[in-house]
Amino acid sequence: MDDLVEAAPESVVARVEGDGFYARLSPQPDVRWSVVGTLALGWAGCSAALAWWLGRGDPVLTKLLFGSLAIFGLMLYGFHHGRGLMPVEVVASGDTVFFAGERLPAAAVGALIAADGSLVARSPEGGELGRIEGIGPKAGGWVCQAFERWRGDTA
């Protein structure tokens, strides 16, 4: 496992953990800038109209309302991306697999599959146990390879 940890891509923080491995991945959310710009202009326009209407001619109150509504819209957009902005951990050690915040028994995880920019944990029957979006192909491939090596070592 040590040689595999040393060969981890730069986007993966990896180390040996017990009889398995630890990997911290930083997903990259799919941001469509044309949509972001359109939504930002629309939200700013609505915020300005609402601030003007509720401000009742008081310029300080109007600016305060506009700023508050604009920040609220920015937080809504950040919440929309959710976990895509935070590092995610995958750990396989002992008889447990930690996948994106979920603790799964090792027997319940049949495989980790990297496809279409996501990393998917599948059960032995093929059901989806969890998904991490925005994972690059090198990072996803490395985690799948480390999982298969760990699975082979513990079998």
Residue frames as a rotation matrix with the C-alpha (Angstrom) as fourth column:
MET 1
0.564 0.826 0.000 0.00
0.826 -0.564 0.000 0.00
0.000 0.000 -1.000 0.00
ASP 2
0.237 -0.546 -0.804 2.95
0.343 -0.727 0.595 2.35
-0.909 -0.417 0.015 0.65
ASP 3
-0.769 -0.565 0.299 3.97
0.450 -0.145 0.881 2.41
-0.455 0.812 0.366 -3.02
LEU 4
-0.158 0.807 0.569 0.41
0.909 -0.107 0.403 3.27
0.386 0.581 -0.716 -4.05
VAL 5
0.657 0.370 -0.657 0.21
0.659 -0.705 0.261 6.10
-0.367 -0.605 -0.707 -1.51
GLU 6
-0.219 -0.835 -0.505 3.45
0.269 -0.549 0.791 7.55
-0.938 0.038 0.345 -2.88
ALA 7
-0.862 -0.106 0.496 2.01
0.499 -0.004 0.867 7.43
-0.090 0.994 0.057 -6.41
ALA 8
0.091 0.965 -0.246 -1.13
0.845 -0.206 -0.493 9.42
-0.527 -0.163 -0.834 -5.48
PRO 9
0.037 -0.024 0.999 -1.96
0.782 -0.621 -0.044 12.33
0.622 0.783 -0.004 -7.80
GLU 10
-0.868 -0.462 0.181 -1.37
0.289 -0.768 -0.571 15.87
0.403 -0.443 0.801 -6.55
SER 11
-0.337 0.825 0.453 -5.11
-0.573 -0.561 0.597 16.44
0.747 -0.058 0.662 -6.06
VAL 12
0.677 0.528 -0.513 -5.27
0.035 0.674 0.738 13.61
0.735 -0.518 0.438 -3.49
VAL 13
-0.139 -0.649 0.748 -3.85
-0.928 -0.179 -0.327 13.79
0.346 -0.739 -0.578 0.03
ALA 14
0.689 0.376 -0.620 -3.16
-0.283 0.927 0.248 10.14
0.668 0.005 0.744 0.86
ARG 15
-0.335 -0.790 0.514 -1.58
-0.913 0.138 -0.384 8.12
0.233 -0.598 -0.767 3.62
VAL 16
-0.489 0.115 -0.865 -1.55
0.114 0.991 0.067 4.59
0.865 -0.066 -0.498 4.97
GLU 17
-0.204 0.529 0.824 -4.23
-0.929 -0.371 0.009 4.15
0.310 -0.763 0.567 7.64
GLY 18
0.263 0.251 0.932 -4.12
-0.661 0.750 -0.015 0.94
-0.702 -0.612 0.363 9.69
ASP 19
-0.333 -0.331 0.883 -4.37
0.325 0.839 0.437 -1.91
-0.885 0.432 -0.171 7.21
GLY 20
0.401 0.589 0.701 -5.89
0.878 -0.030 -0.477 0.37
-0.260 0.807 -0.530 4.55
PHE 21
-0.633 -0.581 0.512 -5.67
0.727 -0.673 0.135 3.92
0.266 0.458 0.848 3.27
TYR 22
0.142 0.591 -0.794 -6.88
0.577 -0.701 -0.419 7.48
-0.804 -0.399 -0.441 3.85
ALA 23
-0.609 -0.302 0.733 -7.60
0.782 -0.384 0.491 9.82
0.133 0.873 0.470 0.93
ARG 24
-0.011 0.577 -0.817 -8.79
0.388 -0.751 -0.535 13.43
-0.922 -0.323 -0.215 1.03
LEU 25
-0.424 -0.004 0.906 -10.21
0.905 -0.036 0.424 14.66
0.030 0.999 0.019 -2.27
SER 26
-0.534 0.274 -0.800 -11.15
0.032 -0.939 -0.344 18.19
-0.845 -0.210 0.493 -3.28
PRO 27
-0.011 0.610 0.792 -14.11
0.911 0.333 -0.244 18.05
-0.413 0.719 -0.560 -5.66
GLN 28
-0.924 -0.217 -0.314 -14.39
0.050 -0.884 0.464 20.72
-0.379 0.413 0.828 -8.32
PRO 29
-0.030 0.996 0.089 -18.04
0.357 0.094 -0.929 21.70
-0.934 0.004 -0.358 -8.81
ASP 30
-0.456 -0.006 0.890 -19.27
0.889 -0.031 0.456 22.25
0.025 1.000 0.020 -12.35
VAL 31
-0.105 0.363 -0.926 -19.77
0.324 -0.867 -0.377 26.04
-0.940 -0.340 -0.026 -12.51
ARG 32
-0.068 0.183 0.981 -21.43
0.992 -0.091 0.086 27.40
0.105 0.979 -0.175 -15.64
TRP 33
-0.720 -0.380 -0.580 -20.41
0.532 -0.840 -0.110 31.07
-0.446 -0.387 0.807 -15.65
SER 34
-0.827 0.481 0.290 -23.10
-0.032 -0.556 0.831 32.17
0.561 0.678 0.475 -18.11
VAL 35
0.141 0.896 -0.420 -25.78
0.532 0.289 0.796 30.84
0.835 -0.336 -0.436 -15.78
VAL 36
-0.132 -0.271 -0.953 -24.04
0.978 -0.191 -0.081 32.37
-0.160 -0.943 0.290 -12.74
GLY 37
-0.956 -0.290 -0.046 -23.89
0.274 -0.937 0.217 35.77
-0.106 0.195 0.975 -14.44
THR 38
-0.498 0.845 0.194 -27.52
0.005 -0.221 0.975 35.67
0.867 0.486 0.105 -15.50
LEU 39
0.285 0.603 -0.745 -28.70
0.757 0.335 0.561 34.62
0.588 -0.724 -0.361 -12.05
ALA 40
-0.415 -0.517 -0.749 -26.50
0.869 -0.470 -0.157 37.23
-0.271 -0.716 0.644 -10.35
LEU 41
-0.973 0.086 0.214 -27.85
0.015 -0.903 0.429 40.05
0.230 0.421 0.877 -12.52
GLY 42
-0.147 0.986 -0.082 -31.44
0.131 0.101 0.986 38.89
0.980 0.135 -0.144 -12.01
TRP 43
0.207 0.173 -0.963 -30.97
0.937 0.250 0.246 38.56
0.283 -0.953 -0.110 -8.24
ALA 44
-0.739 -0.538 -0.406 -29.27
0.627 -0.769 -0.123 41.97
-0.246 -0.346 0.906 -8.06
GLY 45
-0.779 0.511 0.364 -32.12
-0.086 -0.661 0.746 43.57
0.622 0.549 0.558 -10.00
CYS 46
0.218 0.893 -0.394 -34.78
0.364 0.300 0.881 42.00
0.905 -0.336 -0.260 -7.78
SER 47
-0.043 -0.318 -0.947 -32.78
0.999 -0.004 -0.044 42.90
0.011 -0.948 0.318 -4.66
ALA 48
-0.943 -0.332 0.023 -32.44
0.333 -0.942 0.050 46.51
0.005 0.055 0.998 -5.81
ALA 49
-0.426 0.861 0.277 -36.17
-0.114 -0.355 0.928 46.80
0.897 0.364 0.250 -6.60
LEU 50
0.378 0.571 -0.728 -37.17
0.626 0.422 0.656 45.25
0.682 -0.704 -0.198 -3.27
ALA 51
-0.355 -0.587 -0.728 -34.67
0.925 -0.333 -0.183 47.41
-0.135 -0.738 0.661 -1.34
TRP 52
-0.939 0.047 0.341 -35.95
0.073 -0.941 0.330 50.56
0.336 0.335 0.880 -3.08
TRP 53
-0.081 0.996 0.021 -39.57
-0.009 -0.022 1.000 49.64
0.997 0.081 0.011 -2.35
LEU 54
0.497 0.263 -0.827 -38.95
0.735 0.379 0.562 48.69
0.461 -0.887 -0.006 1.29
GLY 55
-0.514 -0.814 -0.270 -36.42
0.845 -0.425 -0.325 51.48
0.150 -0.395 0.906 1.94
ARG 56
0.488 0.864 -0.125 -39.16
0.873 -0.486 0.054 54.12
-0.014 -0.135 -0.991 1.64
GLY 57
0.784 -0.159 0.601 -36.77
0.139 -0.897 -0.420 56.86
0.606 0.412 -0.681 0.52
ASP 58
0.779 -0.579 0.241 -34.16
-0.438 -0.227 0.870 56.30
-0.448 -0.783 -0.431 3.24
PRO 59
0.537 -0.592 -0.601 -30.84
-0.656 0.155 -0.738 55.83
0.530 0.791 -0.305 1.36
VAL 60
-0.476 -0.740 0.474 -29.08
-0.876 0.353 -0.329 54.12
0.076 -0.572 -0.817 4.29
LEU 61
-0.025 0.563 0.826 -31.89
-0.486 0.715 -0.503 51.60
-0.874 -0.414 0.255 4.76
THR 62
0.861 0.336 -0.382 -32.06
-0.477 0.272 -0.836 50.97
-0.177 0.902 0.395 1.00
LYS 63
0.105 -0.914 -0.393 -28.31
-0.802 0.156 -0.577 50.24
0.589 0.376 -0.716 0.83
LEU 64
-0.551 -0.283 0.786 -28.50
-0.774 0.525 -0.354 48.02
-0.313 -0.803 -0.508 3.90
LEU 65
0.388 0.783 0.485 -31.41
-0.415 0.619 -0.667 46.04
-0.823 0.058 0.565 2.45
PHE 66
0.785 -0.135 -0.604 -29.72
-0.580 0.179 -0.794 45.69
0.215 0.975 0.062 -0.94
GLY 67
-0.258 -0.966 -0.013 -26.47
-0.861 0.236 -0.450 44.48
0.438 -0.105 -0.893 0.66
SER 68
-0.392 0.174 0.903 -28.29
-0.658 0.633 -0.408 42.00
-0.643 -0.754 -0.134 2.88
LEU 69
0.685 0.714 0.145 -30.33
-0.372 0.514 -0.773 40.57
-0.626 0.475 0.618 0.02
ALA 70
0.546 -0.563 -0.620 -27.24
-0.708 0.085 -0.701 40.33
0.448 0.822 -0.353 -2.21
ILE 71
-0.538 -0.762 0.361 -25.27
-0.834 0.420 -0.357 38.45
0.120 -0.493 -0.862 0.48
PHE 72
-0.010 0.631 0.776 -28.26
-0.527 0.656 -0.541 36.16
-0.850 -0.414 0.326 1.06
GLY 73
0.867 0.327 -0.376 -28.31
-0.476 0.317 -0.820 35.33
-0.149 0.890 0.431 -2.67
LEU 74
0.051 -0.939 -0.339 -24.59
-0.822 0.153 -0.548 34.59
0.567 0.307 -0.764 -2.62
MET 75
-0.587 -0.225 0.778 -25.07
-0.721 0.582 -0.376 32.22
-0.368 -0.781 -0.504 0.32
LEU 76
0.487 0.813 0.320 -27.94
-0.471 0.552 -0.688 30.48
-0.736 0.185 0.651 -1.48
TYR 77
0.713 -0.277 -0.644 -25.69
-0.605 0.219 -0.765 29.90
0.353 0.935 -0.011 -4.49
GLY 78
-0.406 -0.902 0.149 -22.92
-0.836 0.300 -0.460 28.53
0.370 -0.311 -0.875 -2.26
PHE 79
-0.272 0.408 0.872 -25.41
-0.615 0.623 -0.483 26.21
-0.740 -0.667 0.082 -0.56
HIS 80
0.727 0.553 -0.406 -26.52
-0.645 0.348 -0.680 25.02
-0.235 0.757 0.610 -4.01
HIS 81
0.215 -0.739 -0.638 -23.03
-0.615 0.405 -0.677 23.58
0.758 0.538 -0.368 -4.56
GLY 82
0.911 0.328 0.251 -23.02
-0.390 0.480 0.786 22.12
0.137 -0.814 0.565 -1.06
ARG 83
0.690 -0.642 0.334 -20.31
0.155 0.581 0.799 19.49
-0.707 -0.499 0.501 -0.58
GLY 84
0.707 -0.405 0.580 -18.73
0.675 0.140 -0.724 20.43
0.212 0.904 0.372 -3.87
LEU 85
0.583 -0.489 0.649 -16.86
-0.293 -0.872 -0.393 23.23
0.757 0.039 -0.652 -2.13
MET 86
0.492 -0.354 0.795 -15.50
-0.843 0.035 0.537 21.14
-0.218 -0.935 -0.281 0.75
PRO 87
-0.526 -0.728 -0.440 -12.85
-0.778 0.621 -0.098 18.39
0.344 0.290 -0.893 0.80
VAL 88
0.671 0.741 0.006 -14.22
-0.713 0.644 0.277 14.85
0.201 -0.190 0.961 1.04
GLU 89
-0.360 -0.821 0.443 -12.57
-0.904 0.424 0.053 11.88
-0.231 -0.381 -0.895 2.74
VAL 90
0.688 0.411 -0.598 -12.50
-0.516 0.857 -0.004 8.24
0.511 0.311 0.801 1.71
VAL 91
-0.301 -0.751 0.588 -11.02
-0.954 0.247 -0.172 5.83
-0.016 -0.612 -0.791 4.25
ALA 92
0.655 0.403 -0.639 -10.82
-0.391 0.905 0.169 2.04
0.646 0.139 0.751 4.10
SER 93
-0.540 -0.810 0.229 -9.47
-0.624 0.202 -0.755 0.36
0.565 -0.550 -0.614 7.20
GLY 94
-0.781 0.223 0.583 -10.38
-0.379 0.573 -0.727 -2.68
-0.496 -0.789 -0.363 9.25
ASP 95
-0.644 0.631 0.432 -13.93
0.737 0.664 0.129 -3.70
-0.205 0.401 -0.893 8.47
THR 96
0.355 0.748 -0.561 -15.22
0.535 -0.654 -0.535 -0.19
-0.767 -0.110 -0.632 7.73
VAL 97
-0.475 -0.385 0.791 -15.27
0.857 -0.406 0.317 2.11
0.199 0.829 0.523 4.71
PHE 98
-0.011 0.418 -0.909 -15.82
0.431 -0.818 -0.381 5.82
-0.902 -0.396 -0.171 5.31
PHE 99
-0.569 -0.087 0.818 -17.17
0.822 -0.107 0.560 7.34
0.038 0.990 0.132 2.11
ALA 100
-0.564 0.302 0.769 -18.13
0.153 -0.877 0.456 11.04
0.812 0.375 0.448 1.88
GLY 101
-0.574 0.283 0.768 -19.16
-0.756 -0.544 -0.365 11.24
0.315 -0.790 0.526 5.51
GLU 102
0.602 0.797 -0.043 -20.95
-0.741 0.578 0.343 7.90
0.299 -0.174 0.938 5.59
ARG 103
-0.465 -0.691 0.554 -19.67
-0.829 0.560 0.001 4.94
-0.311 -0.458 -0.833 7.60
LEU 104
0.518 0.625 -0.584 -20.29
-0.814 0.570 -0.113 1.71
0.262 0.534 0.804 5.72
PRO 105
0.466 -0.369 0.804 -19.43
-0.277 0.802 0.529 -1.89
-0.840 -0.469 0.272 6.62
ALA 106
-0.476 -0.760 -0.443 -16.73
-0.689 0.008 0.725 -3.19
-0.547 0.650 -0.527 4.28
ALA 107
-0.737 0.235 0.634 -18.92
0.384 0.917 0.106 -6.17
-0.557 0.321 -0.766 3.35
ALA 108
0.314 0.944 -0.101 -21.62
0.484 -0.250 -0.839 -3.78
-0.817 0.215 -0.535 2.10
VAL 109
0.422 -0.251 -0.871 -19.28
-0.652 -0.752 -0.099 -2.05
-0.630 0.610 -0.481 -0.37
GLY 110
0.739 -0.089 0.667 -18.69
0.401 0.854 -0.331 -4.10
-0.540 0.513 0.667 -3.49
ALA 111
-0.098 -0.768 0.633 -16.72
0.994 -0.106 0.026 -1.56
0.047 0.632 0.774 -5.50
LEU 112
0.148 0.067 -0.987 -15.80
0.127 -0.991 -0.048 2.08
-0.981 -0.119 -0.156 -5.97
ILE 113
0.087 -0.014 0.996 -16.36
0.976 0.204 -0.082 3.25
-0.202 0.979 0.031 -9.53
ALA 114
-0.339 -0.248 -0.908 -15.05
0.077 -0.969 0.236 6.47
-0.938 0.010 0.347 -11.09
ALA 115
-0.454 0.253 0.854 -17.17
0.889 0.193 0.416 7.59
-0.060 0.948 -0.313 -14.04
ASP 116
0.145 0.572 0.807 -18.39
0.699 -0.637 0.326 10.86
0.700 0.517 -0.493 -15.55
GLY 117
-0.350 -0.404 0.845 -16.63
-0.163 -0.862 -0.480 13.09
0.922 -0.306 0.236 -13.03
SER 118
0.392 0.484 0.782 -17.98
-0.868 -0.086 0.488 11.30
0.304 -0.871 0.387 -9.97
LEU 119
-0.788 -0.573 -0.227 -16.91
-0.406 0.759 -0.509 8.58
0.464 -0.309 -0.830 -7.59
VAL 120
0.246 0.968 0.043 -19.63
-0.817 0.183 0.547 6.06
0.522 -0.170 0.836 -6.75
ALA 121
-0.784 -0.345 0.516 -19.71
-0.583 0.696 -0.420 3.44
-0.214 -0.630 -0.746 -3.98
ARG 122
0.005 0.777 -0.630 -21.67
-0.794 0.386 0.469 0.39
0.608 0.497 0.619 -5.12
SER 123
0.227 0.175 0.958 -23.00
-0.785 0.615 0.073 -2.55
-0.577 -0.769 0.277 -3.15
PRO 124
-0.731 -0.517 0.446 -22.17
-0.209 0.791 0.574 -6.12
-0.650 0.326 -0.686 -4.25
GLU 125
-0.065 0.805 0.590 -25.64
0.696 0.460 -0.551 -6.26
-0.715 0.375 -0.590 -5.84
GLY 126
-0.483 -0.231 0.845 -24.93
0.836 -0.408 0.366 -3.09
0.260 0.883 0.390 -7.84
GLY 127
0.643 0.766 -0.004 -26.97
0.720 -0.602 0.345 -0.57
0.261 -0.225 -0.939 -5.82
GLU 128
-0.062 -0.648 0.759 -25.57
0.204 -0.753 -0.625 2.90
0.977 0.116 0.179 -5.24
LEU 129
0.233 0.052 -0.971 -24.46
0.956 0.171 0.239 3.51
0.178 -0.984 -0.010 -1.65
GLY 130
0.432 -0.138 -0.891 -23.01
0.341 -0.890 0.303 6.97
-0.835 -0.435 -0.338 -2.13
ARG 131
0.458 -0.251 0.853 -21.74
0.849 -0.160 -0.503 9.45
0.262 0.955 0.140 -4.71
ILE 132
0.085 -0.495 -0.865 -19.14
0.393 -0.781 0.486 12.22
-0.916 -0.381 0.128 -4.74
GLU 133
0.818 0.276 0.505 -19.54
0.570 -0.275 -0.774 14.65
-0.075 0.921 -0.383 -7.64
GLY 134
0.919 -0.392 0.034 -16.75
-0.364 -0.879 -0.308 16.69
0.150 0.271 -0.951 -9.24
ILE 135
0.441 -0.795 0.417 -13.89
-0.123 0.407 0.905 14.20
-0.889 -0.450 0.082 -8.87
GLY 136
0.203 -0.471 -0.858 -11.22
-0.960 -0.269 -0.079 14.29
-0.194 0.840 -0.507 -11.57
PRO 137
0.808 0.180 -0.560 -10.40
-0.398 0.869 -0.294 11.11
0.434 0.460 0.774 -13.49
LYS 138
-0.173 -0.941 -0.290 -6.89
-0.201 0.322 -0.925 10.73
0.964 -0.102 -0.245 -12.01
ALA 139
-0.641 -0.032 0.766 -8.08
-0.757 -0.134 -0.639 11.15
0.123 -0.990 0.062 -8.43
GLY 140
0.403 0.885 0.232 -11.08
-0.891 0.437 -0.119 8.87
-0.206 -0.159 0.965 -8.95
GLY 141
0.617 -0.244 -0.748 -8.97
-0.313 0.796 -0.518 6.23
0.722 0.554 0.415 -10.64
TRP 142
-0.506 -0.858 0.090 -6.42
-0.386 0.132 -0.913 6.32
0.771 -0.496 -0.398 -7.85
VAL 143
-0.363 0.436 0.823 -9.07
-0.908 0.031 -0.417 5.87
-0.208 -0.899 0.385 -5.14
CYS 144
0.725 0.646 -0.241 -10.61
-0.687 0.702 -0.187 2.94
0.048 0.301 0.952 -7.07
GLN 145
0.274 -0.724 -0.633 -7.18
-0.199 0.601 -0.774 1.33
0.941 0.338 0.020 -7.44
ALA 146
-0.683 -0.517 0.516 -6.37
-0.574 -0.056 -0.817 1.83
0.451 -0.854 -0.258 -3.74
PHE 147
0.083 0.804 0.589 -9.75
-0.956 0.232 -0.181 0.35
-0.282 -0.548 0.788 -2.78
GLU 148
0.795 0.204 -0.572 -9.22
-0.448 0.832 -0.326 -2.71
0.410 0.515 0.753 -4.97
ARG 149
-0.199 -0.933 -0.300 -5.73
-0.217 0.341 -0.915 -3.23
0.956 -0.116 -0.270 -3.55
TRP 150
-0.616 0.037 0.787 -7.08
-0.785 -0.111 -0.609 -2.91
0.065 -0.993 0.097 0.00
ARG 151
0.487 0.866 0.114 -9.94
-0.862 0.497 -0.101 -5.28
-0.144 -0.049 0.988 -0.80
GLY 152
0.580 -0.336 -0.742 -7.43
-0.259 0.788 -0.559 -7.82
0.772 0.516 0.370 -2.19
ASP 153
-0.516 -0.844 0.147 -5.17
-0.360 0.058 -0.931 -7.48
0.777 -0.534 -0.333 0.86
THR 154
-0.545 0.354 0.760 -8.00
-0.818 -0.026 -0.574 -8.04
-0.183 -0.935 0.304 3.33
ALA 155
0.413 0.780 -0.471 -9.69
-0.861 0.502 0.078 -10.89
0.297 0.373 0.879 1.46
